[in-house]
């Protein structure tokens, strides 16, 4: 009974930890304008709308590259720890102390990523004027709402029975 309870706890911890943001692909962080284009945000268009100067663009790009690089390393660290948890779960006798220690380390690393995100916003805020920043945040919120809606639509489309799809056509 104790083994079953331990396994259940381990599985619960493991599945909840997979909520960590996915690791970015590639060896080098992608330029910020490419990252935003994937999500439907045209960095150049917004820069023009906000009257962002070339100097501001340069500062923002450098900050974003650095922050993306730091977060990539942390995500890799989380992935390594998740792999170690998976290895531990494959053992006949699971050591919950190992799993709990790794889970705590993953939690701390996730908190570090959150701190970097906050620092990034503060850096961006220091480069942009108040008006530029508020307009940019409004655009970001609109883009994220659209992204979430598109994602939800795709999920609903996948779970919809095939008959319904044919009826819509």
ZATITOR-803743 format. One record per residue: residue in one letter; z, x, y of N, C-alpha, C in turn. Coordinates in steps of 0.001 Angstrom, whole numbers, plus 500000, padded with zeros to 6 digits. Example, Ala and Ser with C-alpha at 12.3 -4.5 7.8 and 13.67 -1.06 7.14 Angstrom:
# ZATITOR-803743
  r      nw      nu      nv     caw     cau     cav      cw      cu      cv
  A  507800  513190  494310  507800  512300  495500  507800  513200  496700
  S  507080  512850  497750  507140  513670  498940  507870  512900  500030
# end
This chain:
# ZATITOR-803743
  r      nw      nu      nv     caw     cau     cav      cw      cu      cv
  X  500000  500824  498804  500000  500000  500000  500000  500866  501256
  X  500781  501961  501214  500871  502850  502365  499517  503514  502636
  X  498801  503889  501555  497475  504500  501722  496497  503513  502360
  X  496543  502274  501944  495643  501258  502486  495946  501032  503964
  X  497219  500963  504316  497602  500783  505708  497143  501973  506552
  X  497345  503178  506026  496905  504374  506744  495397  504374  506945
  X  494664  503993  505908  493211  503944  506007  492780  502901  507031
  X  493429  501755  507050  493092  500709  508008  493331  501188  509438
  X  494456  501869  509654  494755  502402  510984  493714  503446  511368
  X  493365  504314  510426  492372  505356  510702  491028  504749  511069
  X  490618  503717  510341  489346  503068  510647  489386  502382  512012
  X  490513  501768  512329  490654  501121  513624  490558  502142  514752
  X  491240  503267  514592  491198  504328  515602  489775  504852  515735
  X  489128  505101  514612  487783  505671  514633  486785  504727  515292
  X  486817  503456  514915  485835  502542  515493  486073  502320  516971
  X  487324  502312  517402  487578  502125  518830  487152  503344  519626
  X  487141  504496  519005  486758  505713  519712  485253  505820  519906
  X  484485  505069  519147  483042  505121  519309  482589  504426  520596
  X  483528  503882  521352  483198  503269  522640  482953  504323  523712
  X  483140  505584  523364  482906  506690  524300  481427  506733  524640
  X  481068  507019  525890  479660  507072  526260  478874  508021  525370
  X  477618  507684  525046  476833  508531  524169  476499  509868  524820
  X  476326  510847  523959  475953  512179  524433  474528  512143  524957
  X  474289  512828  526058  472948  512868  526617  472065  513753  525747
  X  470777  513415  525718  469829  514168  524916  469370  515406  525662
  X  468951  516394  524914  468390  517600  525524  469437  518635  525836
  X  468979  519866  526012  469886  520960  526304  470283  521017  527767
  X  469377  520620  528642  469635  520700  530069  469886  519301  530613
  X  470787  519198  531586  470942  517874  532176  469663  517487  532900
  X  469317  516222  532785  468089  515791  533449  468347  515640  534935
  X  467334  515861  535734  467507  515715  537174  467948  514294  537518
  X  468783  514156  538541  469305  512832  538878  468229  511779  539092
  X  467113  512157  539717  466085  511149  539968  465494  510641  538660
  X  465416  511479  537630  464888  511043  536331  465881  510099  535656
  X  467167  510416  535730  468195  509581  535123  468158  508182  535724
  X  468039  508102  537036  468034  506806  537689  466740  506037  537426
  X  465619  506740  537285  464363  506042  537013  464421  505347  535669
  X  465102  505950  534694  465221  505320  533386  465932  503979  533497
  X  466841  503881  534453  467625  502671  534617  466993  501737  535640
  X  465810  502046  536110  465122  501162  537033  465429  501456  538490
  X  466047  502569  538776  466398  502913  540148  465494  504042  540613
  X  464785  503811  541688  463880  504822  542235  464624  505596  543314
  X  465049  506808  542981  465859  507626  543884  465128  507871  545199
  X  463849  508189  545134  463091  508477  546364  463001  507240  547254
  X  462802  506077  546641  462710  504839  547414  464034  504565  548125
  X  465125  504708  547403  466441  504466  547999  466746  505511  549058
  X  466384  506764  548782  466612  507820  549775  465889  507488  551070
  X  464686  506949  550952  463916  506575  552135  464577  505395  552849
  X  464981  504381  552072  465626  503209  552658  466918  503571  553374
  X  467638  504557  552838  468926  504939  553417  468800  506036  554471
  X  467568  506476  554710  467332  507577  555650  468116  508830  555266
  X  468089  509147  553986  468774  510347  553501  467918  511551  553862
  X  468536  512528  554473  467809  513723  554913  467536  514635  553726
  X  466634  515583  553913  466352  516563  552856  467606  517359  552519
  X  468395  517686  553534  469636  518434  553301  470601  517610  552439
  X  470704  516318  552732  471567  515455  551926  471050  515349  550490
  X  469721  515213  550344  469119  515148  548999  469470  516398  548208
  X  469330  517555  548839  469630  518825  548164  471093  518858  547735
  X  471990  518485  548642  473413  518471  548314  473707  517521  547163
  X  473144  516323  547227  473378  515324  546185  472848  515793  544840
  X  471639  516348  544835  471064  516832  543577  471911  517930  542954
  X  472375  518873  543759  473199  519966  543236  474519  519442  542674
  X  475142  518537  543401  476411  517962  542938  476211  517198  541637
  X  475145  516410  541580  474903  515594  540404  474584  516459  539182
  X  473808  517504  539370  473500  518407  538257  474773  519034  537712
  X  475629  519502  538627  476876  520143  538210  477765  519155  537456
  X  477915  517960  538011  478772  516954  537376  478218  516522  536021
  X  476904  516369  535928  476286  515981  534654  476512  517074  533609
  X  476424  518318  534027  476645  519431  533117  478084  519429  532605
  X  479031  519221  533518  480441  519177  533121  480699  518027  532154
  X  480123  516860  532435  480340  515706  531564  479662  515900  530205
  X  478523  516565  530202  477823  516813  528942  478697  517653  528015
  X  479321  518688  528567  480216  519531  527765  481371  518717  527199
  X  481930  517845  528019  483051  517025  527558  482608  516041  526480
  X  481408  515462  526630  480899  514547  525599  480668  515280  524284
  X  480198  516520  524380  480005  517318  523168  481353  517576  522494
  X  482369  517820  523296  483717  518031  522780  484199  516774  522051
  X  483945  515607  522640  484336  514343  521997  483595  514174  520682
  X  482297  514475  520679  481506  514335  519453  482051  515240  518348
  X  482412  516467  518693  482980  517393  517705  484275  516831  517125
  X  485104  516272  517980  486376  515714  517505  486142  514475  516642
  X  485138  513669  517004  484802  512510  516175  484319  512960  514796
  X  483538  514031  514780  483077  514576  513502  484258  515038  512647
  X  485259  515647  513296  486454  516085  512562  487235  514887  512017
  X  487280  513808  512779  487932  512586  512275  487164  512054  511070
  X  485836  512041  511168  485018  511581  510038  485266  512435  508798
  X  485368  513755  509005  485655  514652  507881  487005  514320  507254
  X  487990  514086  508104  489334  513765  507602  489312  512459  506810
  X  488532  511491  507269  488451  510207  506570  487776  510330  505203
  X  487000  511373  505022  486318  511576  503747  487226  512243  502705
  X  488409  512662  503116  489342  513290  502190  490077  512219  501396
  X  490477  512602  500192  491217  511651  499362  492571  511321  499993
  X  493247  512345  500486  494546  512155  501143  494385  512399  502635
  X  494365  511337  503379  494148  511414  504821  495433  511863  505504
  X  495296  512802  506423  496441  513274  507211  496396  512554  508563
  X  497240  511553  508710  497253  510769  509943  497673  511598  511149
  X  498444  512660  510923  498813  513534  512037  497575  514191  512642
  X  496654  514606  511786  495408  515215  512260  494596  514184  513036
  X  494466  512991  512473  493681  511940  513126  494306  511556  514463
  X  495615  511395  514493  496293  511025  515732  496150  512114  516790
  X  496234  513364  516373  496088  514484  517317  494669  514490  517899
  X  493666  514334  517034  492277  514306  517502  492029  513102  518409
  X  492594  511955  518051  492433  510750  518875  493035  510978  520265
  X  494185  511628  520333  494819  511912  521621  493961  512870  522443
  X  493372  513854  521773  492501  514806  522476  491250  514102  523009
  X  490709  513173  522225  489538  512412  522664  489905  511559  523880
  X  491071  510943  523823  491526  510126  524943  491655  510974  526210
  X  492209  512164  526085  492375  513046  527241  491010  513463  527794
  X  490084  513780  526903  488747  514176  527342  488033  513018  528038
  X  488207  511807  527522  487627  510630  528172  488216  510443  529567
  X  489503  510704  529701  490146  510620  531022  489570  511680  531954
  X  489270  512854  531417  488657  513915  532223  487277  513476  532733
  X  486517  512804  531885  485202  512295  532294  485372  511270  533414
  X  486361  510401  533287  486621  509413  534339  486985  510087  535651
  X  487775  511165  535577  488135  511896  536796  486899  512511  537449
  X  486005  513050  536640  484769  513623  537180  483948  512541  537866
  X  483897  511346  537264  483164  510236  537882  483742  509889  539253
  X  485054  509865  539351  485697  509577  540640  485417  510694  541629
  X  485549  511941  541174  485250  513084  542042  483804  513024  542531
  X  482896  512631  541658  481477  512516  542031  481299  511519  543160
  X  481945  510368  543028  481833  509360  544085  482396  509894  545397
  X  483504  510608  545321  484090  511175  546543  483158  512210  547175
  X  482509  513015  546331  481563  514012  546845  480376  513326  547521
  X  479840  512311  546862  478702  511585  547432  479121  510951  548751
  X  480306  510376  548758  480815  509736  549976  480953  510749  551106
  X  481288  511989  550787  481445  513012  551828  480104  513479  552396
  X  479019  513300  551623  477688  513728  552062  476988  512635  552861
  X  477192  511392  552454  476506  510278  553108  477353  509696  554240
  X  476677  509065  555167  477398  508321  556199  477971  507062  555548
  X  478882  506417  556252  479484  505191  555730  478412  504141  555440
  X  477461  503986  556346  476398  502994  556177  475522  503342  554972
  X  475161  504615  554848  474335  505040  553713  475068  504772  552401
  X  476341  505120  552375  477110  504966  551143  477246  503488  550762
  X  477563  502635  551721  477724  501219  551393  476414  500601  550924
  X  475296  500969  551549  473987  500469  551104  473664  500974  549698
  X  473964  502251  549458  473702  502829  548146  474533  502119  547073
  X  475795  501864  547356  476663  501181  546399  476169  499763  546127
  X  475699  499098  547150  475154  497746  546964  473925  497795  546056
  X  473049  498762  546293  471859  498929  545443  472257  499247  544012
  X  473267  500088  543859  473740  500463  542521  474295  499242  541793
  X  475072  498434  542489  475647  497238  541866  474554  496253  541442
  X  473561  496081  542304  472446  495194  541965  471680  495717  540763
  X  471445  497034  540753  470716  497639  539638  471506  497505  538337
  X  472823  497712  538401  473644  497598  537192  473674  496154  536686
  X  473726  495192  537592  473704  493785  537183  472385  493471  536477
  X  471287  493972  537033  469975  493764  536416  469910  494446  535050
  X  470433  495666  534978  470448  496428  533725  471242  495673  532657
  X  472423  495167  533016  473253  494425  532057  472548  493153  531598
  X  471919  492454  532537  471213  491222  532182  470048  491531  531234
  X  469270  492567  531558  468156  492955  530693  468653  493327  529302
  X  469751  494057  529257  470328  494473  527971  470792  493253  527184
  X  471458  492316  527855  471922  491099  527197  470736  490285  526689
  X  469668  490195  527493  468470  489468  527070  467880  490081  525807
  X  467855  491408  525745  467317  492085  524555  468171  491806  523334
  X  469489  491792  523505  470389  491505  522388  470160  490083  521898
  X  470086  489153  522827  469857  487748  522446  468515  487578  521763
  X  467522  488315  522231  466190  488252  521637  466219  488733  520181
  X  467005  489768  519912  467084  490318  518558  467797  489393  517592
  X  468784  488656  518100  469549  487812  517186  468979  486408  517054
  X  467999  486101  517877  467362  484790  517831  466552  484671  516531
  X  466654  483540  515846  465848  483368  514622  464360  483478  514927
  X  463609  483944  513948  462171  484147  514126  461448  482851  514471
  X  461902  481721  513968  461260  480433  514272  461288  480175  515769
  X  462457  480440  516387  462579  480217  517827  461610  481095  518604
  X  461402  482311  518143  460469  483214  518826  459065  482653  518777
  X  458659  482123  517624  457321  481570  517479  457162  480313  518346
  X  458216  479525  518419  458158  478306  519222  457993  478615  520702
  X  458583  479715  521170  458467  480099  522572  457057  480544  522933
  X  456344  481106  521970  454985  481598  522226  454071  480439  522252
# end
